[in-house]
């Protein structure tokens, strides 16, 4: 156990973690965030082992990431994370990203829920004393908050379809939260990445993707070459919605 409310974790950026530009990818950074969140919670008594011991589990509900500068090959990314707020059904967790010189290179805001492993229904997180004890409201995370993502009802195109496979699954045998991101960013042509990069990524996790499910990804241009809205669907069921802002 630790008394510090803020956790600090370092992640080396090796060549195999980067894209053709020699920069860490958004899904990779998201994976580092999950590692940091997991370590932070475990070190403070409300992590995976404690939750599963009580037949509960953390699930990521919403996330917004803003990257000012993507980490490059052979550098070290420092991620700081802390619990920003807790209410009955959700807890907010924030992140900051720093380069090797301590320069801020991005921020992220996330919302988490706790579910009962048997019923898959939300449980009360405000009663987790270990979690509440580590709330830190005095650290700034100066990016726009998590906004509502409009549903795609018209003027969209189906841009990709895929079947959930073994490598897509997480420990709960559902579509891994970073795999949602991976499939979404793969929608865009490589020429887009040659000219621009994703400045802000938002995702709302709505339903779980299951092994063998055939999922469709729909896309609508809100502002051509700049802002896009995407949805992942299993038939008529929306699995997630996402907003991407390019620069």
QUIURZI-V618969 format. One record per residue. N is the residue number from 1. PSI is psi in whole degrees, 0 to 359 (999 if undefined). OMEGA is omega in whole degrees, -180 to 180 (* if undefined). Layout:
n,psi,omega
N,PSI,OMEGA
N,PSI,OMEGA
//
This chain:
n,psi,omega
1,153,180
2,154,179
3,347,-177
4,133,179
5,336,-179
6,130,176
7,140,180
8,125,-174
9,141,-177
10,139,-178
11,110,176
12,138,178
13,97,178
14,164,-175
15,323,-177
16,350,179
17,358,-174
18,167,177
19,193,-177
20,346,178
21,357,-177
22,26,-180
23,149,176
24,143,180
25,162,178
26,315,176
27,325,179
28,317,178
29,319,176
30,321,177
31,320,176
32,321,178
33,315,180
34,322,176
35,316,180
36,316,180
37,319,180
38,313,180
39,316,180
40,313,-179
41,318,-180
42,318,-178
43,345,-175
44,8,170
45,14,176
46,37,-178
47,196,-173
48,312,-176
49,318,-180
50,319,-177
51,314,-179
52,331,175
53,336,177
54,19,178
55,37,179
56,165,178
57,148,174
58,138,173
59,138,179
60,127,-176
61,314,-179
62,154,-179
63,141,172
64,127,179
65,132,171
66,124,-180
67,119,177
68,328,-179
69,120,-178
70,136,179
71,142,-176
72,166,178
73,143,178
74,28,172
75,176,179
76,126,177
77,127,175
78,125,178
79,127,173
80,140,-179
81,149,-179
82,157,176
83,118,-175
84,332,-178
85,159,178
86,132,168
87,195,-172
88,317,-174
89,339,-174
90,155,170
91,140,178
92,132,178
93,130,-179
94,161,-180
95,150,167
96,150,-180
97,137,180
98,149,174
99,187,-175
100,342,179
101,4,180
102,8,179
103,133,178
104,126,-179
105,2,178
106,171,178
107,164,175
108,148,174
109,135,-179
110,155,175
111,132,-178
112,149,172
113,160,173
114,128,-179
115,153,172
116,127,-175
117,335,-179
118,313,-175
119,343,-176
120,20,180
121,153,-179
122,149,176
123,167,-178
124,116,180
125,343,-180
126,344,178
127,359,178
128,97,-175
129,322,-179
130,321,179
131,311,-177
132,326,-178
133,341,-175
134,15,177
135,132,178
136,105,-177
137,1,-173
138,7,179
139,130,-175
140,141,172
141,81,-165
142,52,171
143,163,-179
144,144,-178
145,178,-180
146,120,-175
147,160,175
148,135,178
149,123,-176
150,145,177
151,146,178
152,99,-180
153,338,179
154,171,177
155,43,178
156,166,176
157,147,174
158,116,-173
159,346,180
160,150,171
161,146,180
162,160,177
163,133,-179
164,119,-177
165,178,179
166,312,-175
167,351,178
168,350,-168
169,151,174
170,191,-175
171,339,179
172,9,180
173,31,174
174,168,-180
175,121,-178
176,138,-175
177,330,177
178,337,177
179,329,173
180,311,-178
181,317,-178
182,314,-180
183,327,-180
184,314,-178
185,338,178
186,350,178
187,330,-173
188,142,-179
189,152,-178
190,334,178
191,329,177
192,317,-179
193,336,177
194,333,-175
195,332,-174
196,182,172
197,160,-178
198,118,180
199,317,-179
200,136,179
201,126,177
202,142,176
203,140,176
204,111,179
205,117,-172
206,313,179
207,162,-179
208,139,173
209,134,-174
210,154,178
211,132,179
212,350,180
213,141,175
214,114,-173
215,145,176
216,145,173
217,125,178
218,151,-177
219,142,172
220,135,177
221,117,175
222,316,171
223,115,-174
224,130,178
225,10,-177
226,302,-175
227,132,-179
228,143,172
229,132,180
230,150,175
231,144,172
232,128,-175
233,147,171
234,93,-172
235,239,178
236,356,-178
237,125,178
238,124,180
239,317,176
240,162,172
241,153,-173
242,150,174
243,129,178
244,135,175
245,123,-179
246,154,173
247,999,*
//
